[in-house]
Amino acid sequence: MDTARVAAEFQELYGAAPDGVWAAPGRVNLIGEHTDYNDGFALPLALPHRAVAAVSRRTDGVVRVHSADIPQGVYQLGVDDLVPHSENPAADNGGWAAYPVGVVWALRAAGHPVTGADIHLRSTVPTGAGLSSSAALEVVTAVALNDLYQLGLSPTELAVVAQRAENDFAGVPCGVMDQTASACCVEGHALHLDARDMAQRQVPFDLAAHGLQLLVVDTRVKHELGDGAYAERRTGCETAAAALGVPALRDVRYEELPAALERLAAAGQSETIRNYTRHVVTEDHRVEQVIALLDADDVRAVGPLLNEGHASLRDDFEVSCAELDLVVETATAAGALGARMTGGGFGGSAIVLVEVDAADAVAKSVTEAFAAAGYTAPRVFPAIASRGAHRVA
């Protein structure tokens, strides 16, 4: 994206040059879905697609936010007037603007002296595709304000601030994986995240060296994580953990899963709760398996684990949909090494691990299958492990 263009748009909009320009990427998750809010493990990588923000400080307590991608004009309010969703679900938090504005609120709520800002945004992260477009908006705002106000927060600390903005201000009960990936990923690596203590390890992820490619297939089916389905699953996982007497489902070891499921049944927990438990415990185990394979340079063996992850998300966690299932079924039938839905689910995107030489044929097969089913044509592009949030001008 042309950062000079974003800076010029800012100047035209607000009448002065910005203090700086920052960028934060979207992400795709290789494995480890719906595990972060269970204190578990995930393995995301940052995408080349990113949100770019031109930002200037203000000292008068005013926040102005504008997006080149959403024709709604400038959203303006005072920093003392910010009311989070957690305090008043009916409060006007600006729709999409809740994500950047929520970061201002979260920083101030944490005691940081943010006295206002002018913000202009432009993003190439597809919205509603399960690729963390909202986290990119949050993180780019957090990184910019951290620099402009010299707050001294680390990328991990900024990710936690951004998560609080989404949880409390915007009212979406997400885990911390999306924001951490956007803030902390390193080019050429996947990020092994332990959501309990925020421990991180950068895992080399050079598929091209193995003749492989990871495709993202955006089904163009939009989802809304705030509609209760996401929250229902999070609550279900918390119910299971409480019934098992553990802080979170992450504390149920893979070897203990059969006994844990028996205990849940004996305690009268529903089949749905038991299925949620099975997904989280097996998904954490899959993350560990994938990392071991990457460390052993056995990347092709990751494919079947992607397939297993999709089956678990489809059958146990019930967050897939017909379009996502069609991607996985068609891609694997066309020769892909593995595929699964990625992101929160109920639409969005799938990932497909393919040999480079087979990538075009697999993408063509998926596109043709969508056409035959009467679905909107999907968007297919390669996932390239990219850099996390940083200042660009």
C-alpha positions in Angstrom: 0.0 0.0 0.0 1.2 3.5 -0.8 1.9 5.1 2.6 2.4 8.5 0.9 -1.1 8.3 -0.4 -2.5 7.7 3.1 -0.5 10.6 4.5 -1.8 12.8 1.7 -5.3 11.8 2.4 -4.8 12.6 6.0 -3.6 16.1 5.2 -6.5 16.7 2.8 -8.9 15.5 5.5 -7.5 17.2 8.6 -5.6 20.2 7.1 -2.1 19.3 8.2 0.4 16.5 7.7 0.2 13.6 10.1 2.8 13.0 12.8 3.5 9.6 11.3 2.2 6.6 9.5 2.0 3.0 10.9 0.9 -0.4 9.6 -0.4 -3.6 11.2 -1.2 -6.8 9.4 -4.1 -9.2 9.3 -3.3 -12.8 10.2 -4.2 -16.3 9.2 -4.0 -19.1 11.8 -2.2 -22.2 10.7 -3.6 -24.3 13.6 -5.0 -23.6 17.1 -8.6 -22.4 16.7 -10.8 -21.3 19.6 -8.0 -22.2 21.9 -6.8 -18.8 23.0 -9.7 -18.0 25.2 -9.2 -21.4 26.8 -5.6 -20.4 27.8 -4.3 -22.6 25.1 -1.9 -22.6 22.1 -2.1 -21.2 18.6 0.2 -20.9 15.6 -0.8 -17.8 13.5 1.3 -15.9 10.9 0.9 -12.3 9.7 -0.3 -11.6 6.2 1.0 -9.0 3.7 -2.5 -7.5 3.9 -2.5 -4.6 6.4 -4.2 -1.7 7.9 -2.3 1.6 7.6 -3.0 4.6 9.8 -1.8 8.2 9.5 -2.1 9.7 13.0 -1.4 12.9 14.8 -1.6 13.7 18.5 -4.2 16.1 19.9 -4.1 17.8 23.3 -7.8 18.9 23.5 -9.4 15.6 24.4 -10.9 15.1 20.9 -10.6 11.9 18.9 -11.4 12.0 15.1 -11.4 8.8 13.1 -11.9 8.3 9.4 -11.6 5.4 7.1 -11.0 5.6 3.3 -12.7 2.2 3.0 -16.0 3.1 4.7 -18.0 6.1 3.3 -19.3 7.4 6.7 -17.3 10.6 7.1 -15.3 11.6 10.2 -16.4 10.1 13.5 -15.6 12.5 16.3 -16.1 12.4 20.1 -14.3 13.4 23.3 -12.0 11.1 25.2 -14.1 11.7 28.4 -17.2 10.6 26.5 -16.1 7.1 25.6 -18.4 4.5 27.1 -17.5 0.8 26.6 -20.1 -1.8 25.6 -19.4 -3.6 28.9 -20.9 -0.7 30.8 -23.6 0.3 28.4 -24.5 -2.1 25.5 -26.7 0.5 24.0 -23.9 3.1 23.8 -23.1 4.5 20.4 -19.5 3.4 19.9 -19.3 4.2 16.2 -19.8 0.9 14.6 -16.5 0.0 12.8 -14.9 3.0 14.6 -15.3 1.2 17.9 -12.1 -0.7 17.1 -9.7 2.2 16.9 -11.6 4.4 19.3 -11.7 1.5 21.8 -7.9 1.5 21.9 -8.0 5.1 23.0 -10.4 4.1 25.8 -8.4 1.0 26.8 -5.1 3.0 27.0 -6.8 5.7 29.1 -8.5 3.1 31.3 -5.0 1.6 31.9 -3.8 5.0 33.1 -2.0 6.2 30.0 -2.1 9.9 29.2 -3.7 9.8 25.8 -5.3 13.2 25.2 -6.8 12.7 21.7 -5.8 11.9 18.2 -6.6 12.5 14.5 -6.7 9.1 12.7 -7.1 8.2 9.1 -7.2 4.6 8.1 -6.9 2.5 4.9 -6.8 -1.3 4.9 -6.3 -4.2 2.5 -7.3 -6.8 5.1 -10.6 -8.3 3.8 -13.4 -7.6 6.2 -15.5 -10.5 7.5 -13.1 -13.0 6.1 -11.8 -14.3 9.4 -8.4 -12.7 8.8 -8.5 -10.2 11.7 -9.4 -7.0 10.0 -10.6 -5.6 13.3 -7.4 -6.6 15.2 -5.4 -4.9 12.5 -7.3 -1.6 13.1 -6.9 -2.0 16.8 -3.2 -2.8 16.7 -2.2 -0.1 14.2 -3.9 2.5 16.4 -2.2 1.1 19.5 1.2 1.1 18.0 0.8 4.7 16.7 -0.4 6.0 20.0 2.3 4.2 21.9 4.9 5.9 19.7 3.3 9.4 19.7 2.7 9.4 23.4 6.0 7.6 24.2 4.1 5.1 26.4 6.9 2.5 26.2 4.6 -0.5 25.9 5.9 -3.7 24.3 4.2 -5.3 21.3 2.7 -7.9 23.6 1.4 -5.3 26.0 -0.2 -3.5 23.0 -1.8 -6.7 21.9 -3.5 -7.0 25.4 -4.6 -3.4 25.2 -6.1 -4.1 21.7 -7.9 -7.2 23.0 -9.4 -5.2 25.8 -10.7 -2.7 23.3 -12.4 -5.4 21.4 -13.7 -7.3 24.4 -14.9 -4.4 26.6 -15.4 -1.5 24.2 -16.6 -3.2 21.1 -18.3 -6.1 23.0 -16.7 -9.0 21.1 -15.5 -11.7 23.5 -12.4 -12.7 21.5 -9.2 -14.2 22.8 -5.8 -12.5 22.4 -4.4 -14.5 19.5 -5.5 -12.1 16.7 -4.1 -9.0 18.3 -0.9 -10.8 19.3 -0.3 -12.0 15.8 -0.8 -8.5 14.3 1.5 -6.9 16.9 4.2 -9.6 17.3 4.7 -11.7 14.2 8.1 -11.8 12.5 8.6 -12.1 8.7 9.2 -15.7 7.6 7.9 -17.2 10.8 4.7 -18.5 12.4 4.1 -17.4 16.0 3.7 -20.1 18.7 1.6 -18.4 21.3 0.8 -19.6 24.8 -2.3 -17.5 25.6 -2.1 -18.2 29.3 1.2 -16.4 30.0 1.7 -14.8 26.5 4.9 -16.7 26.0 5.9 -16.6 22.4 8.3 -18.4 20.1 8.9 -17.5 16.5 8.9 -20.7 14.4 10.6 -20.6 11.0 8.0 -21.0 8.3 9.5 -21.1 4.8 7.2 -23.1 2.7 8.8 -22.0 -0.6 12.0 -23.8 0.4 10.0 -27.0 0.5 8.2 -26.4 -2.8 5.0 -25.7 -0.9 2.4 -22.9 -0.7 -0.3 -22.0 1.8 -3.4 -20.7 0.0 -6.1 -18.6 1.7 -9.6 -19.1 0.3 -11.9 -16.3 1.3 -15.4 -17.8 0.8 -16.9 -14.2 0.9 -19.4 -15.5 3.4 -19.6 -12.8 6.1 -19.9 -13.7 9.8 -20.7 -11.6 12.8 -18.9 -12.8 16.0 -21.0 -10.5 18.2 -24.2 -12.4 17.3 -24.0 -14.7 20.3 -22.6 -17.9 18.7 -19.0 -17.1 19.6 -20.0 -16.1 23.1 -22.0 -19.2 23.5 -19.0 -21.4 22.7 -16.8 -19.5 25.0 -19.3 -19.9 27.8 -19.6 -23.6 27.0 -15.9 -24.0 27.4 -15.9 -22.2 30.7 -18.8 -24.4 31.9 -16.8 -27.5 31.0 -13.6 -26.3 32.8 -15.6 -25.5 35.9 -17.2 -28.9 35.9 -13.8 -30.5 35.6 -12.4 -28.3 38.4 -9.6 -26.8 36.2 -8.9 -23.1 35.5 -9.3 -23.6 31.7 -9.7 -26.5 29.2 -6.0 -26.0 28.4 -5.4 -27.8 31.8 -6.9 -31.0 30.5 -4.0 -33.0 29.1 -4.6 -34.9 25.8 -4.0 -38.2 27.5 -6.7 -37.3 30.1 -9.4 -36.5 27.6 -11.3 -39.8 27.7 -11.6 -39.7 31.5 -12.5 -36.0 31.3 -15.3 -36.7 28.9 -16.6 -39.5 31.2 -16.6 -37.1 34.2 -18.5 -34.5 32.2 -21.1 -37.1 31.2 -21.4 -38.3 34.8 -21.9 -34.6 36.0 -24.8 -34.3 33.6 -23.1 -32.0 31.1 -24.6 -32.0 27.6 -23.1 -33.7 24.6 -22.5 -30.2 23.2 -20.3 -29.3 26.2 -18.4 -32.6 25.9 -17.8 -31.9 22.1 -16.5 -28.4 22.8 -14.1 -30.0 25.3 -12.9 -32.6 22.9 -12.2 -29.9 20.2 -10.2 -27.7 22.5 -8.1 -30.4 24.0 -7.4 -32.1 20.7 -6.7 -28.8 19.0 -4.1 -27.8 21.6 -2.5 -31.2 20.9 -2.5 -30.5 17.2 -0.7 -27.3 17.7 2.1 -29.2 19.5 2.2 -31.8 16.8 2.5 -29.2 14.0 5.3 -27.4 15.8 7.2 -30.7 16.2 6.8 -31.4 12.5 8.0 -27.9 11.6 11.0 -28.2 13.9 11.8 -31.6 12.2 11.5 -30.0 8.8 8.7 -32.4 7.9 6.3 -29.8 6.6 4.3 -32.0 4.3 3.1 -34.1 7.3 1.3 -31.0 8.6 -1.4 -31.5 6.0 -3.4 -34.4 7.7 -3.4 -32.4 10.9 -5.1 -29.5 9.1 -7.8 -32.0 7.9 -8.2 -33.2 11.4 -8.6 -29.7 12.7 -11.3 -28.9 10.2 -13.2 -32.0 11.1 -13.1 -31.1 14.8 -14.2 -27.5 14.1 -17.0 -28.8 11.9 -18.3 -31.7 14.0 -17.3 -30.9 17.6 -17.3 -27.1 17.7 -19.9 -26.6 14.9 -18.4 -23.4 13.5 -18.0 -24.4 9.9 -20.5 -23.8 7.1 -21.3 -25.4 3.7 -18.9 -23.1 1.8 -16.0 -23.8 4.1 -16.6 -27.5 3.9 -16.7 -27.3 0.2 -13.3 -25.7 0.1 -11.8 -28.4 2.2 -13.5 -31.3 0.4 -12.7 -29.9 -3.1 -9.1 -28.9 -2.3 -8.1 -32.3 -0.8 -9.8 -34.2 -3.6 -7.8 -32.0 -6.1 -4.5 -33.0 -4.5 -4.0 -30.6 -1.6 -1.9 -31.9 1.3 -4.5 -30.6 3.8 -7.0 -27.9 4.4 -9.2 -26.4 7.1 -11.3 -23.4 8.0 -9.4 -20.7 9.8 -10.7 -17.9 12.1 -13.8 -17.8 14.2 -16.0 -19.6 11.7 -19.5 -19.2 10.5 -18.0 -18.1 7.1 -14.8 -16.4 6.4 -11.8 -18.2 5.1 -10.1 -21.6 4.8 -6.4 -22.4 4.3 -5.1 -25.0 1.9 -1.5 -26.5 2.0 -0.4 -27.4 -1.5 2.6 -28.2 -3.6 3.5 -25.1 -5.5 3.1 -26.9 -8.9 -0.5 -27.8 -7.9 -1.6 -24.5 -6.5 -3.3 -23.1 -9.6 -5.1 -26.4 -10.3 -6.4 -26.6 -6.7 -7.6 -23.0 -6.8 -9.3 -23.6 -10.1 -11.1 -26.7 -8.7 -12.3 -24.8 -5.7 -13.5 -21.9 -7.9 -15.4 -24.2 -10.2 -17.0 -26.1 -7.3 -18.3 -22.8 -6.0 -19.7 -21.9 -9.4 -21.4 -25.3 -9.6 -22.9 -24.9 -6.2 -24.2 -21.4 -7.1 -22.0 -19.7 -4.5 -20.2 -16.3 -5.0 -16.8 -16.8 -6.5 -14.2 -17.2 -3.7 -11.0 -15.0 -3.5 -7.9 -17.1 -3.4 -4.4 -15.8 -2.6 -1.1 -17.1 -1.1 -0.4 -16.6 2.6 3.1 -15.2 3.0 4.5 -15.0 6.6 4.9 -11.2 7.0 6.1 -8.6 9.5 4.0 -7.5 12.4 3.0 -3.9 13.3 5.6 -1.1 12.8 6.0 2.5 11.8 6.3 3.1 8.1 6.8 6.8 7.8 
